[in-house]
């Protein structure tokens, strides 16, 4: 039976005045328990992201409050779906959103950040090291070049259209792997050969609606070759 959670989670800018508290407030809105230490590590990552963004194009965000209110919700949405002790791959990691905050709030999971561009790889390695993400591994390459396979969960944000992502993700998933789609609206009608297991609707601090879906592929991996 398909279970789909539907519900808009509202945020406001005043939630993020004190930055670690803002992360904790956001976590509470997702019914997610975090320690202050974890919240501070998330904020450290965001500070490094903004510092590097001055010389390397990593994000369109321009403030800590923007990152917490408008980008961090994606990491909680992903965390809602991912089972404990999963091997997760983020394809086209860019500046590390949502994978690095996810790796911080979900230390039980192993996270591979797959990114082809050298400058972004340099930032990701720095962020992983400085933020204490011992469960995260940065790999340079594209999904077609990835030697590893058998991941439990594959996610990718704003790298491919959903239908293209569903053609590529099975290449690096195990037999029972799951695919996460992050979108501005419900992407399930455009997805063929997949079954929606769960989804969540939410909104950013500025009121932009977001949608995340959790799918299992119903086609054989060889069809994606």
C-alpha atoms as one frame of an Amber mdcrd trajectory, in Angstrom:
protein
   0.000   0.000   0.000   1.333   3.429  -0.877   1.511   5.835   2.027   1.812
   9.490   1.132   2.241  12.184   3.757   0.869  15.522   2.614   1.297  18.611
   4.721   2.779  22.088   4.416   5.329  22.911   7.079   5.415  26.708   7.578
   8.502  28.659   8.607   9.125  32.333   9.231  12.245  34.455   9.220  11.995
  35.188  12.961  12.716  31.499  13.644  16.316  31.982  12.540  17.480  35.044
  14.500  19.838  32.979  16.659  21.343  30.614  14.117  21.860  27.349  16.055
  18.469  27.881  17.676  17.032  28.406  14.220  18.339  25.002  13.144  16.854
  23.443  16.292  13.516  25.196  15.696  13.428  23.901  12.153  14.256  20.388
  13.347  11.411  20.612  15.863   9.035  21.530  13.032  10.026  18.264  11.349
   9.654  16.331  14.644  13.387  15.704  14.527  15.549  15.780  17.648  18.984
  17.434  17.331  21.644  18.411  19.847  23.084  21.922  20.039  26.442  20.532
  18.873  24.875  19.189  15.675  23.085  22.502  15.071  26.384  24.361  15.465
  28.090  22.030  12.955  25.327  22.737  10.432  25.876  26.467  10.966  29.646
  26.040  10.546  29.020  24.370   7.187  26.773  27.238   6.119  29.410  29.792
   7.131  32.056  28.010   5.083  29.649  27.762   2.147  29.062  31.533   2.157
  32.784  32.268   2.542  33.723  30.097  -0.430  30.782  31.345  -2.451  32.509
  34.711  -2.805  35.032  33.155  -5.210  33.392  29.865  -6.275  29.783  29.679
  -7.454  28.295  27.241  -4.951  24.862  28.576  -4.022  22.411  31.354  -4.779
  21.882  31.935  -1.058  23.373  35.111   0.390  22.846  34.777   4.154  22.808
  32.247   6.967  19.099  32.818   7.516  18.487  32.131   3.824  20.371  28.838
   4.015  18.571  27.718   7.171  15.092  28.796   6.124  15.173  28.070   2.407
  17.697  25.248   1.885  17.999  23.239   5.095  14.372  21.985   4.861  15.445
  19.797   1.918  17.838  17.897   4.204  15.049  17.196   6.676  12.767  16.087
   3.860  15.379  13.579   2.684  15.980  12.428   6.244  12.281  11.672   6.600
  12.570   8.927   3.974  16.022   7.411   4.429  16.102   4.243   6.598  18.668
   3.898   9.395  22.180   2.725   8.475  21.745   3.478   4.769  24.377   4.020
   2.079  23.302   7.256   0.416  24.700   8.843  -2.739  24.106  12.469  -3.731
  24.720  12.948  -7.461  25.875  16.389  -8.586  26.518  17.578  -5.028  27.676
  21.072  -6.038  28.047  23.041  -2.821  26.856  20.135  -0.691  23.146  20.837
  -0.393  21.311  18.836   0.838  23.940  16.112   1.380  26.288  17.722   3.920
  23.568  18.880   6.339  21.977  15.453   5.892  25.259  13.741   6.792  25.489
  15.898   9.935  21.939  15.283  11.154  22.031  11.593  10.180  25.387  10.227
  11.415  23.966   6.688  11.197  24.148   6.859   7.389  27.131   6.753   5.049
  26.986   9.527   2.458  28.851   9.722  -0.858  28.973  13.129  -2.542  29.505
  12.705  -6.287  30.620  15.874  -8.079  32.643  16.359 -11.319  33.950  19.931
 -10.902  37.364  20.422  -9.273  36.672  23.693  -7.423  33.522  22.291  -5.898
  35.347  19.101  -4.969  37.894  21.261  -3.114  35.136  22.965  -1.171  33.315
  19.724  -0.377  36.491  18.134   0.980  37.126  21.199   3.144  33.556  21.277
   4.455  33.501  17.549   5.203  36.783  17.818   7.107  36.039  21.005   9.069
  32.473  20.026   9.963  33.490  16.617  11.244  31.525  14.594   8.690  33.336
  11.319   9.237  30.441   9.474   7.583  30.779  11.440   4.308  33.027  10.690
   1.335  33.659  13.011  -1.622  34.140  11.388  -5.043  34.988  13.254  -8.242
  32.959  12.129 -11.240  29.561  11.786 -12.839  26.977   9.101 -12.310  28.104
   7.337 -15.502  31.698   7.206 -14.183  30.857   5.956 -10.721  32.563   2.641
  -9.961  30.523   2.094  -6.812  27.116   0.461  -6.938  24.712  -0.985  -4.442
  23.720   2.262  -2.739  20.581   2.090  -0.624  19.306   5.551  -1.572  20.188
   7.883  -4.459  19.288  11.569  -4.470  20.004  14.481  -6.757  18.801  18.067
  -6.485  18.453  20.300  -9.557  20.932  18.264 -11.618  18.526  16.351 -13.887
  14.846  16.531 -14.801  13.002  13.825 -12.818  12.523  11.532 -15.816  16.263
  11.696 -16.663  17.204  11.093 -13.039  15.095   7.931 -13.026  17.020   6.636
 -16.014  20.380   7.204 -14.303  19.801   6.380 -10.635  19.334   2.589 -11.065
  22.899   2.348 -12.399  24.298   2.892  -8.907  21.546   1.394  -6.737  21.320
  -2.024  -5.172  18.431  -4.359  -6.066  16.165  -2.807  -3.417  17.481   0.739
  -3.802  15.302   3.792  -3.480  15.286   7.093  -5.371  14.645  10.526  -3.852
  13.321  13.347  -6.017  13.368  16.967  -4.835  11.162  19.290  -6.847   9.082
  22.454  -6.776   5.910  20.421  -7.307   4.663  16.841  -7.342   6.863  15.047
  -9.883   5.171  11.642  -9.633   2.864  12.071 -12.684   5.928  12.486 -14.940
   7.684   9.393 -13.564   7.191   6.103 -15.372   8.531   2.718 -14.307   8.543
   3.734 -10.642   6.264   3.513  -7.644   5.829   6.356  -5.162   6.313   5.084
  -1.612   6.082   8.324   0.333   6.121  12.062  -0.242   6.031  15.321   1.654
   5.008  18.844   0.729   6.609  21.717   2.598   7.551  25.340   2.115  10.595
  27.517   2.627  10.861  30.548   4.893   9.868  32.822   2.002   6.823  30.690
   1.216   8.138  28.773  -1.798   6.436  25.387  -2.015   8.648  22.330  -2.231
   7.977  18.638  -2.768  10.047  15.539  -2.067   9.200  12.008  -3.185  10.575
   8.587  -2.284  10.350   5.998  -5.068  11.251   2.435  -5.874  12.136   1.647
  -9.462   9.951  -0.937 -11.185  12.326  -1.567 -14.072  15.460  -3.667 -14.321
  18.783  -1.839 -14.066  19.847  -3.197 -17.452  17.119  -1.108 -19.115  18.988
   2.028 -18.072  22.174   1.009 -19.881
